[in-house]
């Protein structure tokens, strides 16, 4: 069974200052979404499901979806504040303006995904080898399997010179994830790398393995994600900002003994669209890859 790629593309882009999911960076208007989808298609994935906001649907279709769907099995679903909530939760959270985070997003795609699936961010570049690795792992999973997977990256390869980044630092043993701890403010300082965690500054080596939200799951994970989300909402339904995050839910699967997460690694240098200043770098890196023949000038043969 060919796996599905799920792309989280409903973010608000508050630090970027615009709709980075559909911002063109390729030679013919391609976005990072296009390049990730292309890498998945050429490495054994059979379908892509985009998770978007309703308010960007028209632009999303015009700039990305309609051309991708001519060459690949593609679908999109919506995530908004009220998705999956009970009437009571909708009432309590009426003042909230943003969706509930990455686990909420993944659950919005549940009805569209019945096969093993990978999850990525819309605004990050992961590298072709990572798609090949997870594609092979996921293709071998049965419907009741609980051995999930992820691709970890070297922290120093994932830093931004434009500002701080959020990364989950991973503890790994014998090729499997033991735990992840989210660090929401990692930045360069004085020639080194530091993390501000619970108002305490921690010096990092830069060699730590980190999650870039590139996970692979068997369909059994949806049950665990749903339970995690329900527990989160029971405590946080009145919160205007707190989010329920994919690394935390994946970590809970391991901690609770509900499954394992095989830890694959990549030496790829990350680039992505976190800050406005990042766009020029992303365009430059994509142009280099096209010049080297890594990507064709037109991804979809238009």
RACOR-V534398 format. One record per residue. RES is the residue in one small letter. OMEGA is omega in radians with two decimals (* if undefined). Layout:
BEGIN
res->RES omega->OMEGA
res->RES omega->OMEGA
END
This chain:
BEGIN
res->x omega->3.12
res->x omega->3.14
res->x omega->3.11
res->x omega->3.01
res->x omega->3.07
res->x omega->-3.09
res->x omega->-3.13
res->x omega->-3.03
res->x omega->-3.11
res->x omega->-3.10
res->x omega->-3.10
res->x omega->3.10
res->x omega->-3.04
res->x omega->3.13
res->x omega->-3.11
res->x omega->3.12
res->x omega->-3.14
res->x omega->-3.11
res->x omega->-3.03
res->x omega->-3.13
res->x omega->-3.06
res->x omega->3.11
res->x omega->-3.07
res->x omega->3.09
res->x omega->3.13
res->x omega->-3.07
res->x omega->-3.11
res->x omega->3.07
res->x omega->-3.14
res->x omega->3.08
res->x omega->3.04
res->x omega->3.06
res->x omega->3.13
res->x omega->-3.07
res->x omega->3.08
res->x omega->3.12
res->x omega->3.12
res->x omega->3.12
res->x omega->3.10
res->x omega->-3.12
res->x omega->-3.10
res->x omega->-3.14
res->x omega->2.91
res->x omega->3.10
res->x omega->-3.06
res->x omega->-3.06
res->x omega->3.01
res->x omega->3.06
res->x omega->3.10
res->x omega->3.04
res->x omega->-3.03
res->x omega->3.01
res->x omega->3.14
res->x omega->-3.05
res->x omega->3.11
res->x omega->-3.03
res->x omega->-3.07
res->x omega->3.13
res->x omega->3.13
res->x omega->3.12
res->x omega->-3.08
res->x omega->-3.02
res->x omega->-3.02
res->x omega->-2.85
res->x omega->-3.03
res->x omega->3.13
res->x omega->3.10
res->x omega->-3.06
res->x omega->3.08
res->x omega->-3.04
res->x omega->-2.99
res->x omega->3.07
res->x omega->-3.02
res->x omega->-3.13
res->x omega->3.01
res->x omega->3.10
res->x omega->-3.08
res->x omega->2.95
res->x omega->2.97
res->x omega->-3.04
res->x omega->-3.04
res->x omega->-3.14
res->x omega->3.02
res->x omega->-3.08
res->x omega->3.00
res->x omega->3.11
res->x omega->3.13
res->x omega->3.13
res->x omega->3.09
res->x omega->-3.12
res->x omega->-3.10
res->x omega->-3.06
res->x omega->-3.03
res->x omega->-3.12
res->x omega->-3.12
res->x omega->-3.11
res->x omega->-3.06
res->x omega->3.04
res->x omega->-2.95
res->x omega->3.09
res->x omega->-2.93
res->x omega->3.05
res->x omega->3.05
res->x omega->3.13
res->x omega->-3.13
res->x omega->3.13
res->x omega->3.08
res->x omega->-3.13
res->x omega->-3.01
res->x omega->-3.10
res->x omega->-3.11
res->x omega->-3.04
res->x omega->3.13
res->x omega->-3.08
res->x omega->3.03
res->x omega->-3.01
res->x omega->2.99
res->x omega->3.11
res->x omega->3.06
res->x omega->2.99
res->x omega->3.12
res->x omega->-2.96
res->x omega->3.12
res->x omega->3.05
res->x omega->-2.99
res->x omega->-3.10
res->x omega->-3.03
res->x omega->-3.07
res->x omega->3.14
res->x omega->3.09
res->x omega->3.11
res->x omega->-3.12
res->x omega->-3.11
res->x omega->3.09
res->x omega->3.12
res->x omega->3.14
res->x omega->-3.06
res->x omega->3.14
res->x omega->-3.12
res->x omega->-3.09
res->x omega->3.02
res->x omega->-3.06
res->x omega->-3.11
res->x omega->-3.08
res->x omega->3.10
res->x omega->3.05
res->x omega->-3.13
res->x omega->-3.08
res->x omega->3.03
res->x omega->3.02
res->x omega->3.11
res->x omega->-3.11
res->x omega->3.10
res->x omega->-3.04
res->x omega->-3.06
res->x omega->3.09
res->x omega->-3.04
res->x omega->-3.09
res->x omega->3.06
res->x omega->3.08
res->x omega->-3.08
res->x omega->-3.11
res->x omega->-3.09
res->x omega->3.11
res->x omega->3.05
res->x omega->3.13
res->x omega->3.00
res->x omega->-3.14
res->x omega->-2.96
res->x omega->2.94
res->x omega->-3.00
res->x omega->3.08
res->x omega->3.09
res->x omega->3.06
res->x omega->3.13
res->x omega->3.11
res->x omega->3.04
res->x omega->3.13
res->x omega->3.02
res->x omega->3.10
res->x omega->-3.08
res->x omega->3.03
res->x omega->-2.96
res->x omega->-3.13
res->x omega->3.08
res->x omega->-3.08
res->x omega->3.02
res->x omega->3.07
res->x omega->3.08
res->x omega->3.14
res->x omega->3.12
res->x omega->3.14
res->x omega->-3.14
res->x omega->3.06
res->x omega->3.04
res->x omega->-3.05
res->x omega->-3.10
res->x omega->3.13
res->x omega->3.11
res->x omega->-3.11
res->x omega->-3.12
res->x omega->3.11
res->x omega->-3.13
res->x omega->-3.12
res->x omega->-3.03
res->x omega->-3.13
res->x omega->-3.13
res->x omega->3.01
res->x omega->-3.12
res->x omega->3.04
res->x omega->3.02
res->x omega->-3.10
res->x omega->3.02
res->x omega->-3.07
res->x omega->3.01
res->x omega->-3.05
res->x omega->2.88
res->x omega->-3.13
res->x omega->3.12
res->x omega->-3.11
res->x omega->-3.11
res->x omega->3.12
res->x omega->3.13
res->x omega->3.12
res->x omega->-3.14
res->x omega->3.11
res->x omega->3.13
res->x omega->-3.14
res->x omega->3.14
res->x omega->3.10
res->x omega->3.10
res->x omega->-3.09
res->x omega->3.12
res->x omega->-3.12
res->x omega->-2.94
res->x omega->-3.05
res->x omega->3.12
res->x omega->-3.10
res->x omega->3.13
res->x omega->-3.06
res->x omega->-3.05
res->x omega->-3.11
res->x omega->3.08
res->x omega->-2.90
res->x omega->-3.11
res->x omega->3.11
res->x omega->3.13
res->x omega->3.13
res->x omega->3.08
res->x omega->3.09
res->x omega->-3.14
res->x omega->3.09
res->x omega->3.14
res->x omega->-3.07
res->x omega->-3.11
res->x omega->3.13
res->x omega->-3.14
res->x omega->-3.14
res->x omega->3.09
res->x omega->3.06
res->x omega->3.08
res->x omega->-3.05
res->x omega->3.03
res->x omega->-3.07
res->x omega->3.09
res->x omega->3.06
res->x omega->-3.12
res->x omega->3.00
res->x omega->3.14
res->x omega->2.80
res->x omega->-3.06
res->x omega->-2.99
res->x omega->3.14
res->x omega->-3.11
res->x omega->-3.14
res->x omega->-3.12
res->x omega->-3.09
res->x omega->-3.02
res->x omega->-3.13
res->x omega->3.12
res->x omega->3.14
res->x omega->3.12
res->x omega->3.13
res->x omega->-3.12
res->x omega->3.10
res->x omega->3.12
res->x omega->3.10
res->x omega->-3.10
res->x omega->3.08
res->x omega->3.13
res->x omega->3.13
res->x omega->-3.11
res->x omega->3.13
res->x omega->3.03
res->x omega->3.01
res->x omega->3.12
res->x omega->3.04
res->x omega->-3.07
res->x omega->-2.93
res->x omega->3.01
res->x omega->-3.11
res->x omega->*
END
